[in-house]
Amino acid sequence: MDAGTGSDTLVRDYLMLGLRFDRIEEGYVDSFTGDPALRRAVADEPAPDPADLARDARRLLGELPAGLDDERAAFVGAHLRALECAARTFAGEKVGFVDEVEAYFDVRISKGDPERYREAHAKLDDALGGTGPLAERIAAHRAAEEIPPARLEEAIHAFSSALRDNVRATFPLPERETITYEVVSDKPWSGFNYYLGDYRSTVAVNADLKQQMANLPRLVAHESYPGHHTEHCRKEAGLVEAKGQAEQTIFLVNTPQCLMAEGLADLALYAAVGPGWGSWAAEIYADLGLRFDGARAETISEATAALADVRQDAALMLHDEHRDVDDVVAFLKRWLLVDDDRARQMLRFLSSPLWRAYTSTYVEGYRLLRGWLDDRPDGVTLTQRFTTLLDEPLIPSSLRTA
C-alpha cells in the first residue's frame, strides 16, 4: 500500500466514522461538505453501535500516520481521541466530566477565581454609576440596550455588510461567498452558523434572547466576518480544494476543532476592528437611527469578559460536583447578574447531552487563542497571526507547544 492510498483510506474511514455519530445523536455533525456518497453509504447502514464506534476510533488511531504529514496526523489523531471518548459515553461508560472535556477539546479545565469575579463586579459598578443593587442596575442597562425586534434583522444586515467589506479587504474571500440570515426562536444558543459548503452559510440569530446593541456587532463578527463563515470558506479554499485535505470537509461537535473555531470566532471583532469598536458600532447604529454609547459599551464589555469562567464553573458544579440545579442557577444569577429566566436558559445549554461540555470551547478557546495572538513574534502583525488561525488545521496542543 503506497502512502497516498493509505492516507486516502484512513481519511475516508475517519469521515465515515464521524458521519455515523450523527445517527446516534442528530446534530453531532455540524457540517459535512465532502463526498455525498459517503453520507448516503452511512445512511444505508444498520444503526451503529457506540461500542463499535469506539473500537473503530482506536483502530484508526493505531494506523496513524498512515502517510499523513505530522500536522495532518496530529489533527486527525486529536479528533479520533475525541470521538473515541464520545462513543464510550454513548455506550454508557461513566467518564469524569473534566476527563471528558479534555478528550473532546484537548484542554484541561479547572474552576475560576471568585476574587476575579468580585473585581469584575467592582468595575461594572463604576462603569454603570448610580445607586442600588448592581444586578438591578445592569438589568436596567441591558433592557435599555435591547434592539427593537422589528429592527433586529435590519441591524444584523448593517453590521454584516460593514464587516464583510472590512474582512474582504483584509482576509480575502472567494467572490461567490454568501450568507443568508434567519431570525429564529426556541433555541439554547444566541446565534448559530450552518455552513453549507461552496462558500455558503446560513446564520440563525435567536430573537428569544432579546439581542442587545453591544452584543450584536460581536455576534455578527463571531458567526460571519471574520468568524465561522470566513474560517469555513478559507479552509475550504486553501485546505480542501488546494491541498486535498478531505478531513476538513467534516466539522464535528465535541472535538478540538470546535474549541479552535469558537476561540477564533470570539476574537473575530478584536481582529477585524479592535479597540474602538464601540465608536465604530455607534456610527452604524446612528445610520439606523439608533443611539448607542460605544465608549461605555466597551468599558462594560471589558469588565463582563472577566466573568467568562462563570459558565464553565457552572458546568463543573453540575456535572463534576453533581450540585443541585437550583444551586447552579443561584451561582449563575449571582456572578453573571442575570435573572432566573436567563440563568435557566443558560442551564438548558449546560444540561443538553450534546452541548453540556461545549461551554469550555468559548472559555478555554478565547483564553488560549487570545494569548497566542497577543504573544506573537516581533514583526508579525495581528492580521497575519489571525490569518494563520483562519487557514491552518491547528489544534490546542499545537498552540501550547508554539
C-alpha angles and dihedrals in degrees: 000000000000122000095252093052091046094053092045091052094047093047091048090051090048092052093049091047090053092048090053090061089065088062090057097042117014109226096034088112102064091185139348120190099164134100108332089211089070092055091048091049092052091046089055094052124095114267107287123248110227091219089057090050090053090052091048091052091051091048092053091047088055091053095055134148088029092170096316119130118248095266095049092043090052091049095049092042093054090050094047089054089052092050092046090055093045091051091052091052091048088052089058100259114146111237121181112250095238091049090047092053091047092051092047101042108020093241135105113225134203136172122283130243116268089204088064089053091052090052090051090052090051091053090048090050090056094044095049097043121188128087137278133062114338092229091057094047094049090045089055090048092050092048091051089051096052113123111234105254091234089057098044099092092045091052092048091055092046093056093041091054093048093047093044092056090048095046097045088056093049106029104026117223133192111276093238096056113125143171130209116202125211129185108217140171141209095046129132092226137063097229138355135197117214106194110205100183129243088076094297129127138177112212117199121199119198110230092188091077094062097238114234127219095239092051101045098074089051092046094051092045090048096051100033128007117053093345132073099339093047093047093049092049096048094046091048090052099039106031105025105033100029101035104023095235096159092178086076091064091079126063114192129194116239096028134113092260088066093057090048093046096047093046090050092047093048087055094046096100090045090054097041101041109001126185111002093043088132094064090042090054092045090060092053092047090048089057086056092049093251124130117226129173099217098180093052091046091055092051093049093045092052091052093045091051089068087066094061093105090061091080092052090046088055091052090051091049091051102042106020102034094029092222123177114274092238090055090054092048090051090050092052092047093049100050103027092043094227132140126252094265093053093045091052090048087056089047089054089062094043091049098048112113089224099041105030095107095035097091088076090066090067097040100041094030093058093044095050098042096042090053091048093048094049097041092061125145121266111277094024113114127215089247092055092047093048090048088060089056091049095048111032130074094238129167128198095258091054090057092047089051091049 
